[in-house]
Amino acid sequence: MGANVELGRGVEVGPFCFLDGNIRVGAGTRMVSHVTLLGDTELGAGNVLHSFVVIGDEPQDLTYCGGARQVRIGNRNIFREGATVHRGSERGAVTIMGDDNFMMQNSHVAHDSGLAIRRSSRAVRCWQDGRSWATVRWSRATASCISTRASGVWR
């Protein structure tokens, strides 16, 4: 565990977890095992990170030259085995996730992008490079999703 790691009240750090960088982890977050948090990364409260989750590593972008970039993650997110979230690249400063997301096994949130949920409308907005590019709405009755193009920035 690095010198600049701040853990909130009740954070559980399982075996073989590696935390290095400006890391802030909110209260009640649980890292099961083999979790890696790097760079300038902030997680809110009540997140669950399963085995082999990597958050804050360098972006998969050949233009990245090692600049200080960030990852900001909200509250109550679940990251299943092998999920990854990369920090921003040279084109953007931050990768952002909102609250209440469920990242399934081996899913990935790319550099300079974001994922947020609006609970009242059951809508998820995704964006990359500051542009909103998709809105997905879930229907409980049909358990299907419809993807539509969106313009503007998530608010």
Secondary structure, DSSP 4 states (H G I P E B T S, - for coil): --TTEEE-TT-EE-TT-EEEEEEEE-TT-EE-SS-EEEEEEEE-SS-EE-TT-EEEEPPS-TT--S---EEEE-SS-EE-TT-EEEPP-TT-SEEEE-SS-EE-TT-EE-TTEEEEEETTTTEEEEEETTEEEEEEEE-TTT--EEEE---S---
